[in-house]
Amino acid sequence: MLLLTSGSMKAQDIEIRDFRPNITSLIGSVNPIYDNTGQACSVIKFLVRDTTFVVEANQGIMKRTSEIGEIIVYVPTTTKRLTIRHAGMLPLRYELPMRLEPKKTYDALLLISEKTKDSIRPEGGMKKEKAPKDHAHFVMSLGYQIMAISGPTIAIGIESNHHQIEIGGTLGLQKSSELHLYDSNNTMIATRQYSPLRVMLRYGYEFVPVKSFGVEPMIGANLNVFNSKSENDSYRDYFKRASSFSLTPGVRLSYVIDNHLKVHLTPEYGLGIYKSSNCKVVSNHNKKFKQWTDGFNVSLGISYTL
């Protein structure tokens, strides 16, 4: 027989409150500590009653000091998560609610709180508390794409809590090999060379497996437009334009230079899911043209987070 009681018990939890920048503190500027890349650290100062808390960060702790009522840690500006431990309690995994700046100080209350919870919940367990959400940041990227389509790329986007969405484009600088067009009498009536233009929308989620390096699986949706000119004015509109739509799964490998700047390498593969009638015809006769929709691309770029 299962007996459900409506009694309650006191549960102790580790809690962080009021995480915010301290614009009057000069701790990080007067005696700066640097991370392994030479970047000045951010300072997080916890107000506590008990200094036996263990503070860990996903990018490591560069220095820790403890005084009566305070725990001070120096962390890299790329830090996104903290783990707080205390004897006899479950660890607290805390997502920082804002992007850290070098040499700046951030204050927070670190405490042990008591909460009343149902001793037995028929609904299926204790309620999870949501971690604070990171603020959204605008990102600008410049790069150059090689392999199937070669040319400069530009993109703007928004990132928050490791999620990123961006929109941009690639201007292809190369041309396809010449395509000869014939009429029904097998007489050549035009010669065309095509140039690609790509408009893309990408979504990715970034992991940080080791310090300063990011791995971001991505999926892109691309509109590919191919334009050409003909030397014969009588047929200037004949097969003038073609288009296709493709998906590009890939992965972005990033190296963080500082809190705003990083370089990245993005290999991806195009999978054509739609081709216009002109695109189908030209793809069957021109290998280079076909690879602009169904082909392997690599882009090397640099991005700046505002």
N, C-alpha and C positions, 0 to 999 in steps of 0.2 A: 504494500500500500504506500502511495506517495503522499506525503503530507506537506502542503504548501502553507507557509506561515507568512503573515503580513508584517513581521517584525522588521526592524531596521538596524543597521550597524554603522559605525563611524569608519570611514576609509580615509587614509592619509595619502595625499598626492603631492608630487613635486609640481610647482607652478611658477611660471614666469609672467610677470605683469608689467605693464607700462614701459615696454621697450621703446626708447626714443633717443634721438641725438641730444647731446649736451653741448650746446654751442659756446658755452663759456669755459669749458675745460681745455687746458693746453697740455695735458699729459702726453698725448701722442706726438705733439710738435716739439716740446722741450727735450724729451728723452725718447726719440723714435726708436722702435725696434723694426728690423727688416726681415722679410721672409726669405726663402731660399732663392727667389728670383731677383732679389734686390729691391723689391717694392716695399715701401713703408707700410707697416701694419695698421689696422684699426684697433681701437681699444674698447673693450666691453667691461664696464664696471657694474658688478652686481652688489646691491645692498642686501645683506643677509644677517640673520641672527646666529647662524651656525656656519662656520667656515670649513666644515668637513665635506661639503659638496665636491664631487668630482666633475669637472667641466671638460668635455671633449668637443672637437670641431671636425667637420668633414675634411677640412684642409689642414688640420693640425693646429696645435697651440704653440706659438713661438716663445711665449714667456707667461708665467703666472706669478702673481704676488698676492699675499693675503694679509689683511690688517683686521683690527677689531671692527666688525660690521661690514667688511668689504672683501670681495674677491675680484681681482683685476686680471683679465686675460688679454693678451695681444694675439690677434688672429690675422691671417691674410685677408685682403679685401675681397677675394673671390669666395670667401666662406658663405655658405647658404644655409647650413644646418648645424645645430648644436645638440649634443646629448648630455644630459645632466643626470648624475647618479648619486644615490645616497643609500647608506646601509639600511637594509630591510624594506626597501621600496622598489617599485618598478621604475625603470629609467624613463625620463621624459625626453622625447625626440622633438625638437623645436625648430620649425622653419622660420628663419629670420624674416621679419615683415618688411624689410627694406634692403636696398643695396648698400653695402658698406663703402665708405670713402677712406682713402689713406690719411693717417694721422688724426682722424676724427675720433671723438669719444662718444660712446653710447651707454646710457644708464638703463638699468632694469631692476625690478624687485625679484629676488629669488627666495621662495618661501615654501613651507610645507603647509598645505591647507587641509582642513577636515571637511569631508562632504558626507552627507547622509544618503545612503543608497539602499534600495530594496535588497533584503537578504536573499530572496529568491525571485527571479523574474520569469514568469511563465512565457513572456514574449520572446525570450531567447538571449538574455545576457545584458551586460552593462552597456550603456550608451557611450559611444566614442566622441571625444571632443575634437572638433576640427582645428587644425593648425592655422595660425594666422596666414592670410594670403599675402604673397609678395605683390608689390606695386608693379604695374605694367611699365615697360620701358620701350621707347622707340629705338629701332636699330636700322642703321644704314650700311649697305654692303656694296663694295666694288670688287670686280674680279675679271678674270679672263678664262674663257672656256676653250678647251682643245678637244681633239679627237673628232667625233662626228660633226659637230658644229664648232667652228673656231671664230671667236670674236669676243668683244668686251661685254660684260654683264653688269647690271645695276639692279639693286633691289632695296625696298624699304619694308619694314615689318614691325611687329610688336612681340615682345617676349614677357612672360610672367610665369613664375613657378615652374621653370624648365620648359614650358611650352613656347613654341614660336611659330608664328604664321607670317609669311612674307609674300609680296607680289613684286614682280620685276620683269626684266626682259633681256634677251641676248640678240645683238646685231651681228649676224654672220658676215664675215668679211670675204670668205672664199666663194667661188662660184662652182656650179656643177660643170661637168664636161659638156661639150656641145651636143645638143639633141637636134637631129634633122627631122623635119616634119614633111610628109608627102601627101599629095592628094590621091584621089581614087585611081588616077592614071599612073601612079607610082612616080610622079614628078615632084622633086623637092621644092617646096614652096616657102619654107622658112627654116632658120636655124636659131635655136634658143639656148641661152645659158641662164640658169636660175640661181638666185641668192636667197638665203633663209633669214627669216625674222621670227623670233620666238617670244611669246608672252607667257609668263608662268605664274602659278600660284603654288606655294609650298607650305607644308606643315611638318614640324619636327618636334621631338621630345629629347632633351639633352640629358645624358648621364655624365657624371664626373667620376670615373673609376680611380684615377690618380690625380694628384695635385697638379693644377694648371692645364690639364688635358681634358677635353670633352669629346664625347661620342654621341652623335645625334642622328638616329634613324629618321629618314625623311621620306615623304611621298609628295610628288609634284604632279600637277595637272597643267598641260601645256597646249597652247594654240600655236600651231606652226603655219606661217604664211610664206609662200614661195613666189617671188615676182621675177619677171624676165622682160627682155625687150627683143623685138624682131627687127632684122635689117630690112625686111620687106614690108612697106607700109600698107600694102593691100591686105596683109594678114596680121596686123599689129595686135588684134584682139584674140587671135587664134592660139589657144593654150597659153595665154598671157600669164595667168595666175593659177596656183594650186594651193591647197590647204590640207591640213590634217590635225588631228587631236591625239595626244599621247599622254600616258602616265609614266612617270619616272621614279621608281623606287631607288633609293640610294642611302648613303650615310655620310654625314659631315664630320670630319675629324678636325678638332680645333685645338689651338694652343693659345692660352690666355697670356697676353703681354702685360696688361694692367687691368684695372677695374672697368675700363671703357673699351679697350682695344684688344682684338684677337685676330689671328690669321687662321685660315681654314682651307682644307682640301676636301672636295666633294666628288667622289665617283658615283655615277648613276647610270642606269640603263633605261633607254626609251622603249616603251611598248605601245605601238600604234593601235588605237581602238576605233579610229574613224579616219577615212581618207576620201577626199573628193574624187570625182570621176577622173579629172585631169591628173590628180596625184597618183591614182592607181596606174594609169597608163604610163606616166613618166617613170614611176618607181620600177616598173617591169623592164624598162630599157636603160636605166641609169643607176648603177650601184651606189654611187656617192649620194645621189638624191634620196634613195631609199633609206640610207643610214641617218639622214636628218630626222626621220621619224622613228625608225627602229634601229637604234645604235647606241654605242657606249660613249659616254661623255665624262670628262673630268674638268672641274673648275677649281682654280686657285684664287683665293680672294682675301680681303681684309674687311672687317666689320667694326663699326664704332657704335657703342651704345650710349644714347643720350640720357 
